[in-house]
Amino acid sequence: MRDFRDAKAMAQTLREALKTKSVSLTHSESLELVATILGFHDWNVLSATIQSEVQPAGNPGSTIPATVRLTAENQLPTVPLRDIVLFPHLNVPLFAGRAKTIHAVECAMAKDRRILVVTQRRPGDDNPTAADLYGVGLTASVTELMKLHDGTIKLLVKTFTRATIVRLVEDPFLTAEIAPLDESRGQDEEAIALSRAVLEMLLCARNVGQVSFLYDRLQESKEPGTLADAVATILTCDIRQKQDLLETGDVVARLQKILALMKTDQQAA
C-alpha cells in the first residue's frame, strides 16, 4: 500500500458496496473496518504504518515527500481544531496560536482565503500529523482576521461543504488534498419525515424555553440535510459523536442519529 489514497479508496469502495445492501457506514467506520480487514488493530495503527513507509529518509516528520505536488484546485491550507466539530453553513470565530496554523492562515489570506478545518482526535496534540486528524473536515473561507497582542490570531470563518482528506503534507504547514464528501438521500420521503420529527422535538424544547431561536429559523427549512447540520451544532454530545454526524453523508442516517441523540438528551433532562 503506497499511501493514504489506497486505504481510503478501499474504504470508499466498501461504503458504496455496503450501501447497495442498505448498510450505512460513516467514513471513520469504513476506515476502521478496512484496517481490521488488513490485520491492523485500528485505523491509527494502519495510518501510522503507511506514514512510516512513505516518509523520505531526511524528513521523518512528513506524511508524503515534499517533492510531491498536490492538485492545486483541491489543495487547501489546513487548520486543526482541538475540541470542536464544525458543520456547514456557519460563521464561527476561531483562535489560532500554533506557528504552523498561523502560517497556514496567512497563506490562505495571501491567496483566495480558502482553508480546510478539521478536528483533532486528541485535543492535547500540539503538532498533529495525518494520523492525529479525523479524515473528514469542512471547506471554509476566512472572512475576517485580527492579530492579537500575544501573537495569536482571531479569525472569523464561514464553513461550506464536507470534504475528505485524501492526503496531507505537513511542512511547512498542514496542507490537505481533498475530495468532496457528497450527500445522499437528502430529498427522500424518509428524510423529509425525519426532519418533521426533529422539528417536533425542537418544538418541545422551545416550549420549555430552550433553542427558540433555532426552531424559529428552521421551521421554514426545505433541506433536511441543512436542518440536520444546524441541529447537530447544538447537541450536547461528545466530539466523537459530532464527528460521526459530520462524516455521515447519508442524510436519512444522519437524521436518525440526531433523533437518537435528542431523545437521549431529553431523557437526561
Disulfide bonds with the S-S distance in Angstrom:
none
